[in-house]
Amino acid sequence: MTVTFTLNGRAVTWDVAPDEPLLDALRRHGLVSVRRGCDTAACGTCTVLLDGKPVPSCAVPAPRVDGHTVVTVEGAGEDARRLAEALTAEGADQCGWCGPALVLSVLALREENPAPDDAELDHYLAGNLCRCTGYESQRRAIREFLAEKSKG
């Protein structure tokens, strides 16, 4: 079946199988930042933004994106780069596996709530599994990024 949608700011038309996960379609088209993790929507490594909301792409049938907007970290722009730099500076991007999905989740959080308290931050990021950092360095980097964005 054919789907037409906006991907990282560009209109695309792809042929997808009716039961193909969005994760597989994205990777088949070279979007390697979308990582395969658990295939059960539990780890968050395959997170993309669908109409601005973070979703696990392994759980979204590719045909569902027809007429919608999908953003991967490749299309997240300067803010994604700045957040990635903050994560790196805090030692929060050790292996890099969770990084792209975490960046997208934080960008979506900032749109919904640019000044979350610790409980709101933890709740919003609960679906982003990281086995390297213990999350404290991520929290510091995210707080720094959000504070920087609110200043300027």
Secondary structure, 3 states (H helix, E strand, C coil): CEEEEEECCEEEEEECCCCCEHHHHHHHCCCCCCCCCCCCCCCCCCEEEECCEEEEHHHCEHHHHCCCEEECHHHCHHHHHHHHHHHHHCCCCCCCCCHHHHHHHHHHHHHHCCCCCHHHHHHHCCCCCCCCCCCHHHHHHHHHHHHHHHHC
